[in-house]
Amino acid sequence: MSKESIKQVKTPSIGLYPEHGGNPKAIAKESGVNAERIIDFSASINPLGPPGCVPQLLLETPHLIKEYPDPHCSLILKRISETTEIPQDCIKVGNGSTEIIYLLPHLLQKDQEVAIFNPCFSEYENALAAFGVTTHSIAFTSPNNFQSNPSLNFSELDPIKQLGAVVIGHPASPTGKLYTDFLPELQKYCDKRNVILIVDEAFIDFSSTDNSAWSLLKRNSNLILIRSLTKFYSIPGLRLGYGVLHPDKLQRIAAYQYPWSVNGLAQAVGAEVLLDETFQEKTRSWVTRENDFMFQALSAISEVEVFSSDVNFFLFRVRDDNPSASHDLFQHLLSRFLLIRNCGNFKGLDDSFFRISLRERSENQKLVDAIAEFFLS
């Protein structure tokens, strides 16, 4: 693409960066590029999916459109329990993990406050704000590679006298960090203060379910896990997720869930994809391979700092102190129809940070080449 055509691409203003990834049409409209040509690295969706059973299943289930969905999500609930070995009475299925997130404030008592380990998925703060809940940000910082520091982290939690819950991503978004060693210590801290610990495991399947905090739930009724099926199985349009929590807490939030919130197609597809072990193994093998490739390739570009990740996306930072450098990089990539996720709206980050999801090798290579080209020009 010539320099002339690059100049014609308009960089979206800060306010027009999407609040979440996966909105290429809006960016294309604002920037004047062809949406059909955009390769979307902004949403962390499995490019290997959906599993092969999904297209056929959609052809075989048109009757579900004319029927009310099962309000109890019986089949998908049974299938989640069978494949995770989590008891059914500890599982609440929702219209995406976001629905469960917006039910969580009902577990808090009046005037209780919530601490969020940031950077973190923004819908936790949005959900709590909608209920008037005060939140406190506990920062994992880039100079420390977003690692935990128990003595420091707990000292930041101590002054919050009305602490009712703590939220942490595992793996965290947008950093891709696992906190396997930190979680047992955090669980003990929360247990001592009788505080709910909410662990977002929306991306845990891209790593290994062995890394899940599920084992801690057996010892602590105050632990809640949030999981998603839409990202790993590449079915975000169907909206399907679930929470894992003590039956008493499950009943409390169930009273506030809208009837029939999980549609019939989502339930049918979700129940089927959970059985596809071949797809699961293929995806985890692909993540390991492409994760290694992308980390090495990005690390070779001295102008960016890339942070190690345990899942299917990476966070990197533009080292240039020039405030326009990040916008220029975004524009340069968009001119080549490559869309990445600016992370300036995550607490603890600024516009110099970007998240990129893994895609097929040829597309990953194209992105790396375009980033390198920008800094060479």
NORPECOR-V135676 format. One line per field, one symbol per residue. phi: phi as a letter, one per 30 degrees, with the letter a starting at -180 (. if undefined). A space follows every 50 residues. Layout:
phi->???
This chain:
phi->.ddddddddcdddedcdddbdibdddddddcicdddcdcccdcdcdddcd eeddeddddcbddddccddddchedddddddddciceddccbdbdidddd edcdeddddeidcbcbdcdaedddddddddciddcbcccccdechiddbe dddddddedddcdcabcbdaddccdidcbeddeeddddddddchcdcccd cdcdddcadddddeddddcbdccbccbbcdddchbddchaaaccaeedde dddddcdddhdcdddddddeddddddddddddddddeedddddddddddd cddbcccdbcbcabcbbddddddddddddededddciccccdcdcddjcb ddcbcbddbdeddddddedddddeddd
